[in-house]
Amino acid sequence: MGFDKIKRIVGQNIEKETIKNILSKLLPAKVVDFDVNQYLCCDKHRMFLLSESTSELDSFKVVINNEGIVGQTIKINRSLVEVILLSDKSHRLPIQNQSGFFCEANGAGVPKKIFCDVDLTIEKKEFFLKQKFFSSGLGGIFPKGVEIGSIYEILELSQKEIRLIIELKADPLSSNFFGIIQ
């Protein structure tokens, strides 16, 4: 992946030096196992990548494709890398919108979907369809300011709580090649 492609993936607000730093740490990888039926039917969303070099790689590294962030590494076994996708039911991701609202998004167990439950009693918040969300940089794994997705649906759980369903920007089915940011 070149400089322009990384800049498009991670956003215009990231400094050139940060992007150069990401490029120098980007390991190419290709899919060796991805059970699409499991991904489409069930809540466990995992894939296995083969990387050219795993000697310097460990768990909890960001995995991207040409559309954006798809997940993070969780296990390394020789040259095989297990990736948990953002949509996996057991995955958590700290995100924020441009208004400064933060939440810990949960994988929905549905392809390309995550969600945040919002307590409306704490403060007044305004949400709307297609509102964009970005990685917050909290948690120490994902870089800050990368577009994650946008609100797909707003569900009223009660008079005091709503659920934001966020459609992810990056689709793991769109590519067989990924980058692991070490």
N, C-alpha and C positions, 0 to 999 in steps of 0.2 A: 504494500500500500504506500502510495506516495504522500507527500506533504499536503497537497490540495485535498486528497481524499480523506486523510485523517482530520484535516481542518473542518471539512464538511460534516464528518461523523461527530466529532466532539464539540463542534460549535464555533461560531465566529468570535466569541468572547474570551477564548483561551489564548494566552500569549504564545507568540511564535517559538520562544525558547521551550515552553512546556510541551508544545507539539513536537519539536525536535527531540526532546527528552523521551517522549512516548515512542517516536519512530525508532530511536536507538534501542529501545527495550521491547520491540514488537517481535514476537516469535510467530512465524507462519505455521498454520496447522490445517489439517484436512479431516473431514468426517470419516470415521471408519465404522461407526455404529450409531444409528439413530432410529429407534423404533417409532416410526411415524404413527402407527396404530395406537401405541401407548400414549403418545403425545396428543392425539386427537380424541381419545376416549377417556383418558384417566387423568388423575391429578399429579402423577409423578412424571416430571419433564426433565429428562437427562439425555445427554449425548456423549459420545466418546470420540475424542480427537487424537490424531497421531501428529506429533510435533517433531520437527527436525532435531531439536535439541531440548531435552528435559533435564539435563544435568544441573542447570541453574534455575529450574522452575520449581515452585512449590504451590501449595494450596492457597486459595483466596486471591487469585489473580483475575483481572477483568478479561472477558472474552468478547470480542467484537466481530461483526461482519461489515459488509459495505453499507449497511443501513444504520448501524449503531451498536449499542451494548445488548448482548443477548443473554449473558449470564456470567458465572464465575467458576473457576476451577475448584474442585473439592477433593479430588484424589489424584495422585500421580503414581502410576505403576509402570516402571521402566519408561517406555516412550508413549504409553497410553495415558491420556488425560481425561478424567471424568469431569463433565461440566454440568452444573445445576443451572437450569434456565430460570430467568426472572419469573416466569409464569408458574413454576413448580410450587405446589401447595405449601411446602416447607421453607420457601425462600422469603427473606425479608430484605427490603431496600429502603433506606432513608431518601425521601424525595421532597421537593419543594416546588411551589409555583412562583410566578414572577411577583406576586403580591407579598411574598414572604411567609406564606403558610407552609409549615413543615408537617410531614407525617411519615410513619413507617409503613410502607406499602407491603402488602402480603401477596404472594403468588395466589392467583385465583384457581389454579388447577385447570384452567381453560386456556387453549392456545392464544397467545398474544394478549393476555389480560392479567392485570394486577388490580388490587383494590385498597382503598383507605377508608376506615370508618371514622367519621367526624362527629365529635360532640359539639352540638350547636349551643350548649349552655355556657361554654367558656368565654367565647367572644363572637361578635358578628363576623361572619365569613360569607364571601360571595363566590359561588362557583357557577360555571356555565359549560355547556357542551363544547368540545374542541379546545378547552382551555389546556395549555401545555404545562407539563411537569418536567422537572430536570433533576438530575442527581444532585444531592445536597452537599456531598463531600463529607458528611458525617459518617462515622463508622469506619473510616480509614481504608476502605477498599476501592470504592468508585470515585473517580475524579469529580470535582464540583462543576456544575453547569452543563453537563451533557444532557441533551433532550432525551427523555425516556419515553414519553408518549403524551397522549391527550385524553381528556375526559370523554368517554364513550357513552356513559349512562350515569344518571344520578338517581339512586334508589332511596326512598324514605323508609328507614327502619323503624322509626318512632317519631314523635313530635320533637324529640330532643337529639335525634341521631340520624345521619344520612350515610350512605355508602357511595363513594366515588369509584366507579368502574373505569379504569384507565386502559386504553388500548395502547400496546407497546409499539413504538416506532419501528424497531428491528424485528424482522421475522426470521427465525432460525431455519425455516424451510427455503429461504430465497437464495441460499448459497451452500456450497460444499467446502468453501474455504473460509477460514477464520484467522483472526490475529489474537494472540494472547499477550497482554501487556504485563511484563514481569516487573 
